[in-house]
Amino acid sequence: MDVTLQLTIDCSDPRTMVAFWAEALGYVPEPPPDGHATWRAYWTAMGVSEAELPAGAGERPESIVDPAGRGPRVWFQQVPEPKAGKNRWHFDVQVGGGRGVPLDVRAQRVEATVERLVGAGATVLRIEDEPDTGRYAAALQDPEGNEFDVV
């Protein structure tokens, strides 16, 4: 049985989330299917009524894809309610290279990624610098307050 994975993330501003997470994950905004200028044009051609589409939905990409085709599609679904509490899931953006890489090298990689993502709109919650356990990681929030780690 073939199984594919799409991660759907509720949000208030898909455009902001697409730009941020494409940068964070090395993904690209997903273009609309061939023959359609926008996703909204595609959805309406497939029979989705205008009443079912939020204002502005589908005019710009609302999903991102791995350009290498290995990772899951991520769709940012616009919803009216704001984030209400702590995530029940989170991304671990793994840039350090794993425990086989010296701690100082992993820390440099994490710090460089944190700096890049802060520039893209993330907020640093805390740095976890634990040389006794060999852990160096950062806890951040994306532009809508979803927590994630850089390790």
N, C-alpha and C positions, 0 to 999 in steps of 0.2 A: 504494500500500500504506500503510495506517495503521500507525504505530508509536507505542506509548506507552512510557514509561520508568518503572520502579520501581527505586529504589536500596535494596538490602537490606544492612543492617549487622549483623554478628554482635555480640552483646553478652551480658553476664551479667545485666543488670537493665533490661529494656525500659521499665519505668515511669519510671525516672530519665532514660533517654535520650529518651523521648517528651517529658517535661517540658522538658528542657534544649534539645533541638533545635527544638521548637515555638517556644520563646522566641527562639532564635538566628536562625531562618529566617522568623519571622512566620507560621508554619504553625499548624494546629490539630490536636488529636488526632482521628483518624478514627473516627466513630461506627460501630457495627455496622450491617450491612444491616437494612433495614426488617423488622419482625416478629421481631427477635431482641434480647433484652435485653443480651447480651454477644457478643463475637466467639467465645468458647468455645461458646456455645449455637448460634451459626451453624455453626461447624466441625463440631460433633457432629451437627447436623441434615443436614449435607452428607456425613456418613458417616465423618468422621475419628474413629478410635477413641480412647478415653481414654488408652490406652497410648501413643499417638503424641504426646499433648499434655503438655508439662512441667507440673509442679505450678504452679498459678496462671496458666498461660498462657491468654490470652484473656479473663480476668476484667476487665481494664482495657485501654484501647487500647494497641496495640503498633505502631501506624503513625500517621504524620502526613501531612496533605495541605495543599496550598496553597489557602486559602479562595477565591482568585481563579481557581483551576483552571488556572493556567499552568505551575506547576512540577511535578516528578515526585512521586509518592507515595514516602515513605520508610518502610520496614518494618524494625523492630528485632527481629531474630530471636534469641531466647534460645539460647545454646549453653553447654555445660558448661565448655569450656576458656577460660582468660583470654587477653587480648591478649598476644602473644608478642614482637612487635618493632615496628619502625617501619611506619607506614602505607605502603601502595603507592598510595594515593589520598588526597586531602584536599579539603575544602571551602575555597573562597575566598569568604568572606562579604564581598561588595562593597558597602560603605556610603559610600565616599569621594566617589563621583560621577565618577571618571575623571580623566584628565590635563587635561581642560579646566577643572577646578575648581582654584582656587589651593591650593598645598600646605598653607598654614596652615589652610584650611577643611577639607581632606581629613583632616588630622591631628586636628582637633577632632572630626570625625565618627567617626574610628577610635577615638579615646580614649573618647568617650562610649559607643560600642558595647562596647569592651573592659570598661569599668567595669560596664555592665549585665550582660555575660556572666559576669564574675567573680562578681557577685552571684548569678547563677543556677547557679554551680558550676564554671566554667572556671578554669584555671590559666594564668597568663601564662608563656610560655617565654622570649620576648625581644621587644623593640621594635626595629624596623628604621627608624631615622631617618636618611635619606640625602639631605640637601638638595641635594647636588651632582647627584644623579641624579633628583631629584624624587620619591623614594619615601618613603612613610611607611606602615608596616604593622606588624601585631602577629602573632606566632605564639603560639597557645594550644593547650591540651589540653581536651577535653571531660571530663565526670566519669569516664569509663572510660579516659582516657589517649590518645584518638585526637587526632592533631594536626590543626589547621586554622588558616587565616589570616584576619585581618580587614584588608581593604585599602580 
